[in-house]
Amino acid sequence: MTKTNFSANLWDILKTASLLLISALISYWVLGWTKESSNVYIFYILSVIIISKITEGYRYGFTASFLGIVIVYNCFSLSGIQFLPSQTGYHLTLVGMFIIAVIISAAMANLKSHVKEAERREAKTVQLNEISRKLLSLNSGENIGGLALEYVYSLTGCSCIFYSKSPQQGEEGLIRSLDTRHTNIMNSSHEQFVAHWVFENKTIAGFQTDFGNESSCTYLPLISHERILGVIGIFQLGQKPLSNSTLDYLRLIISQAAIALERQYLADSQQNIQLETEKEKMRANLLRAVSHDLRTPLTGMIGASETIMKNKEQLSQKEQDKLIKYIYEDSNWLLHMVENLLSVTRIKEGVSAVNKQPELVEEVVTAAVSRLRKRYSKANISVKIPSEPLFVPMDATLIMQVLINLLENSVKYAGKSALISLNVSAAKKEVIFQVADNGRGLVLADTDSIFEGISPTPSQTNDSVKGIGIGLSICKTIINAHGGTISAQNQPKGGALFTFTLPLEGGYTFE
């Protein structure tokens, strides 16, 4: 018997003795005053009811019922009522009252037992609801499994292990261990084989079960909609076996964890579907932009070369030079577009898998402007960057391609004589790049579709100009892969403004 139980039993004994003593004193006083035996019976029954109410178990109520009869008998004797004990009716009355007291005591104890059981069930229900709420609030299978493992560990007081996949697939389980020896045993090949068997057969196995009884752990599967989402092992070797009630409660916790894992699995599947949809949309936009931007210059080059071949004698040297120059410019533009396509292939399937290294912004910007001036020697470009050295994590080649695309877009649509500015500024957690011009700006619809591979001049026919649509679509892909943002808008005083940001995480500046 523990110290706590001994204290509780002693306290119940004191309460029983005190109430019986008080009842005896009151009964003796009332009997001497009224000479009515019925009053004594009332106090007797009342004391038994109160004792049964405030004590634990059946024994105190039964003891009070027996001792109460002794008290009643002595009350009559001490009050000088000697004739009653000799009467048969009196004895029958005492026996009847004893039986009634025992029945009331048993009924009260049974009622208390049902109340406590209801309270325990309610507490378990509240706890399960809390467990379910916490499990459903998590957003990864690993976190859900870890929390479920923590609950099982707290409930059983045993070392535990959780597998989200079969250990024979190379999965290392999450372990909550009381002893390093338990950890070594749970990681043994035999224990992993039993856990794998549970994954394959979707049923309990291990210690004290039909399969793997020689195992050191009991393995419980996490199943939802016929899908096994994990296995929890409970170390049992050398410990007290889990009771049926504990196992039942464990299954409830595990079922809640399985529901949470199923929800997370469906959420991950939905996210993957959305990602695939976005990839397909990007591919479609890219294909549409490529088909348009390839057809336009190729048509012009074919037409110019055909004109030279068929009308060489009729064309002047100046006219021939003009057509050749047109072919040369379109060839360079096609080469630039191919460079864009090659740049985008470095980003694996549209996900953020670029090779980012801290790069000096000044060098990247200078290289991009220099390359653009080779194509547009008369372009009026103003550059403004921070005076202190600024390092940003990026793929320098890809970001250089973004800058070239945006600058070329401004040159082509604002005009070669337009003033184009490239400004770089550092914020708290990001670096901001802005390319602005004082040209005609964007039409209203451009801000929504300009980065989707659609020509920025929808009022023109598809073949009237070599659109920069594919270049802007590639810019968006590259910036998104870097974890940044890109946008386009009109300036209040006229002209277009393109802004993109790159996160500073992993970069640094010299103060």
Secondary structure, 3 states (H helix, E strand, C coil): CCHHHHHHHHHHHHHHHHHHHHHHHHHHHHHHHHCCHHHHHHHHHHHHHHHHHHCCCCHHHHHHHHHHHHHHHHHHHHCCCCCHHHCHHHHHHHHHHHHHHHHHHHHHHHHHHHHHHHHHHHHHHHHHHHHHHHHHHCCCHHHHHHHHHHHHHHHHCCCEEEECCCHHHCCCCEEECCCHHHHHHHCCHHHHHHHHHHHHHCCCEECCCCCCCCCCEEEEEEEECCEEEEEEEEECCCCCCCCHHHHHHHHHHHHHHHHHHHHHHHHHHHHHHHHHHHHHHHHHHHHHHHHHHHHHHHHHHHHHHHHHHHCCCCCCHHHHHHHHHHHHHHHHHHHHHHHHHHHHHCCHHHCCCCCCEEEEHHHHHHHHHHHHHHHCCCCEEEEECCCCCEEEEECHHHHHHHHHHHHHHHHHHHCCCCEEEEEEEECCCEEEEEEEECCCCCCCCHHHHCCCCCCCCCCCCCCCCCCCHHHHHHHHHHHHHCCCCEEEEECCCCCEEEEEEEECCCCEECC
